[in-house]
Amino acid sequence: MWQLNWLLSFIPDSIFIYITYVLMGLGLALYIASKLIAWLPIISSYKTPSEIIGVILLVAGAYIFGSYGTEMAWRERVKELEEKVAKAEEESKKTNSVIKEKIVTKVKEIMVFQDKIKEVIVEKEKIIDAQCKISPEAVAILNDSARGAKK
């Protein structure tokens, strides 16, 4: 049954409601005609089939009318959710730009810190390489570089 509702979702609203009203009107007309046919002896044999077809069309029209109400409620719900998704996407773009800015500034800070450490290593190079031993200054530089740019 969900396939029928899925197919009905492709029909425009105006045509859908028009078909519903035509089915209900035709069913009502056939049902009333079946009651009037009983008085005419020539076509009274068509009373029962026209009554059955009229009731079937009325029930089908009522069912489709109910489906129409449900379909319109779901379409409205989809529109609301699409609006929420659009707003969330906008907020996500703003948040992503803020995060990118923070990451770029953090990377810049790290690069500046690394450049400072490289400069210190170049300055202290002779002291570090003088005796081929690790001097306390080299250990301090390595410790500073390990701590990161938080200082």
C-alpha positions, -999 to +999 in steps of 0.1 A: +000+000+000+029+023+006+038+021-031+004+036-039+011+065-015+045+069-029+032+072-065+005+096-053+031+119-039+041+127-075+007+140-084+002+178-080-021+188-052-047+204-074-051+173-096-051+150-066-080+168-049-098+172-082-097+134-087-109+128-052-139+151-056-148+135-090-147+100-075-168+110-045-193+129-067-195+101-093-200+075-065-227+097-049-244+102-082-244+065-090-258+056-056-286+081-059-293+070-095-295+034-083-323+044-059-342+063-086-337+035-112-360+012-091-390+032-103-382+028-140-391-008-151-369-007-182-335-001-165-344-015-130-321-045-136-291-021-133-301-010-098-278-034-079-247-030-101-250+008-101-255+008-063-225-014-057-203+006-081-215+039-064-207+026-029-172+014-041-165+048-057-177+066-026-154+045-003-125+049-027-130+087-028-132+089+009-101+068+013-082+090-012-095+121+005-081+108+038-048+099+020-048+135+007-050+149+042-022+126+054-001+134+024-005+172+029+005+168+066+036+149+056+045+174+029+042+202+054+064+182+078+090+177+051+090+215+043+096+223+080+125+198+082+140+211+050+140+246+065+156+233+097+183+215+076+190+247+057+194+266+089+217+239+103+238+240+072+242+278+075+252+275+112+276+246+102+293+268+076+297+296+102+311+272+128+334+256+102+349+290+093+355+298+130+372+264+135+393+270+104+404+303+117+413+288+151+433+260+134+451+285+111+461+307+141+472+276+160+493+264+131+509+299+128+517+299+165+534+265+162+554+276+132+566+307+150+575+286+180+594+262+158+613+290+141+623+304+175+636+269+186+655+266+153+671+301+159+681+291+195+696+259+182+716+278+156+728+303+183+738+276+207+752+253+180+789+259+190+782+253+226+763+221+219+790+207+195+820+219+213+828+188+233+804+163+216+785+160+249+750+170+255+750+202+274+723+213+298+714+241+273+706+215+246+685+195+270+666+227+280+660+236+243+647+201+236+625+202+267+611+236+256+604+223+221+587+193+236+564+214+257+550+232+227+539+267+219+519+270+252+545+292+268 
